[in-house]
Amino acid sequence: MNQPPSRRRKKAIPAASNDSTLPNDLAEEDISPQENPALATIDVTAVEIPELTEQEQSDRLHLERRVERAFFEAGKALTELRDRRLYRSTHKTFEDYCRERFGFSRRQPYHLIEAAVIFDNLVEKCERSVHILPTNEWQIRPLSKLDPDIQPEAWEQAVESANGKVPSHRIVKDAVQRIMERTQVPNTYQLGEVCQILAKDNPELRGKGGCWGIVSQVNEFSCTVKTWDGEYTVGLQYLKSLNYLPAECEQMRVICDRISQVYSDSLEETVKSLLQSLGKLNRPYLTAVEEKLLTLLESEYGRIP
């Protein structure tokens, strides 16, 4: 039977061996790299990556800024859509429009609107040396708990904690918590006290700015207040005492109860508007005309006991 041709192997030779003593065919023969990978030579081709030109660097920075500001631009656009009521030809409410047009939940457009306000505040008030700005709404949502004047401080602390990078939601939340603990003030409101609601760009208080309410429950960092159309739990930073005397507070409590008994969601818009105007009075009494109008509404809607 024919034997397959055999390949000649080079024997391992100690480094001190003299090649002149080897047979010529062994001394000159190379070992195939496939038979001894340890001795194989690998050619690596270096690929040179060209540096960005000045124009490319400028383009990159511009595009990065557009990505970073995407949520800000969305918030500004939603603000204009809401304020100008550009949805009114197809939808009754802003919330319905955002849900059907953009697939937003009820709160999402307001979060974006609020984030745009905070972003503007950071751009205006942060130190010029801090070039790190938020890249999405979730990162800065915790800042909504702070007054606008304190928000830049919290953001700068968060950037520092993130070693100069864009901080996460958790890092920002921790910075906000530290500031809240440092600036925490006791709740000095009393039951029955009359307060005014300050919206301060808080979307959750939209339509309630300027309304007065009667404190019905005192919490650690908030108060529950009864207004012309219901009860709301409001943070201390969104309340301002009207400093009425006890007798004046009692007068306003009576007026609030009378308005609340008349109010319902089914009322005509003109009636609601009148009740809302009474709910924004900046004095602790009704004029003669206001008293007559409220009495008429009580009689019309059967609310007189």
Rosetta blueprint (number, residue, H / E / L):
1 M L
2 N L
3 Q L
4 P L
5 P L
6 S L
7 R L
8 R L
9 R L
10 K L
11 K L
12 A L
13 I L
14 P L
15 A L
16 A L
17 S L
18 N L
19 D H
20 S H
21 T H
22 L L
23 P L
24 N H
25 D H
26 L H
27 A H
28 E H
29 E L
30 D L
31 I L
32 S L
33 P L
34 Q L
35 E L
36 N L
37 P H
38 A H
39 L H
40 A L
41 T L
42 I L
43 D L
44 V L
45 T L
46 A L
47 V L
48 E L
49 I L
50 P L
51 E L
52 L L
53 T L
54 E H
55 Q H
56 E H
57 Q H
58 S H
59 D H
60 R H
61 L H
62 H H
63 L H
64 E H
65 R H
66 R H
67 V H
68 E H
69 R L
70 A H
71 F H
72 F H
73 E H
74 A H
75 G H
76 K H
77 A H
78 L H
79 T H
80 E H
81 L H
82 R H
83 D H
84 R L
85 R L
86 L L
87 Y L
88 R L
89 S L
90 T L
91 H L
92 K L
93 T L
94 F H
95 E H
96 D H
97 Y H
98 C H
99 R H
100 E H
101 R H
102 F H
103 G L
104 F L
105 S L
106 R L
107 R L
108 Q H
109 P H
110 Y H
111 H H
112 L H
113 I H
114 E H
115 A H
116 A H
117 V H
118 I H
119 F H
120 D H
121 N H
122 L H
123 V H
124 E H
125 K H
126 C L
127 E L
128 R L
129 S L
130 V L
131 H L
132 I L
133 L L
134 P L
135 T L
136 N L
137 E H
138 W H
139 Q H
140 I H
141 R H
142 P H
143 L H
144 S H
145 K H
146 L L
147 D L
148 P L
149 D L
150 I L
151 Q H
152 P H
153 E H
154 A H
155 W H
156 E H
157 Q H
158 A H
159 V H
160 E H
161 S H
162 A L
163 N L
164 G L
165 K L
166 V L
167 P L
168 S L
169 H H
170 R H
171 I H
172 V H
173 K H
174 D H
175 A H
176 V H
177 Q H
178 R H
179 I H
180 M H
181 E H
182 R H
183 T L
184 Q L
185 V L
186 P L
187 N L
188 T L
189 Y L
190 Q L
191 L L
192 G L
193 E L
194 V E
195 C E
196 Q E
197 I E
198 L L
199 A L
200 K L
201 D L
202 N L
203 P H
204 E H
205 L H
206 R L
207 G L
208 K L
209 G L
210 G L
211 C L
212 W E
213 G E
214 I E
215 V E
216 S E
217 Q E
218 V E
219 N L
220 E L
221 F L
222 S E
223 C E
224 T E
225 V E
226 K E
227 T E
228 W L
229 D L
230 G E
231 E E
232 Y E
233 T E
234 V E
235 G E
236 L H
237 Q H
238 Y H
239 L E
240 K E
241 S E
242 L L
243 N L
244 Y L
245 L L
246 P H
247 A H
248 E H
249 C H
250 E H
251 Q H
252 M H
253 R H
254 V H
255 I H
256 C H
257 D H
258 R H
259 I H
260 S H
261 Q H
262 V H
263 Y L
264 S L
265 D L
266 S L
267 L L
268 E L
269 E H
270 T H
271 V H
272 K H
273 S H
274 L H
275 L H
276 Q H
277 S H
278 L H
279 G L
280 K L
281 L L
282 N L
283 R L
284 P L
285 Y L
286 L L
287 T L
288 A H
289 V H
290 E H
291 E H
292 K H
293 L H
294 L H
295 T H
296 L H
297 L H
298 E H
299 S H
300 E H
301 Y L
302 G L
303 R L
304 I L
305 P L
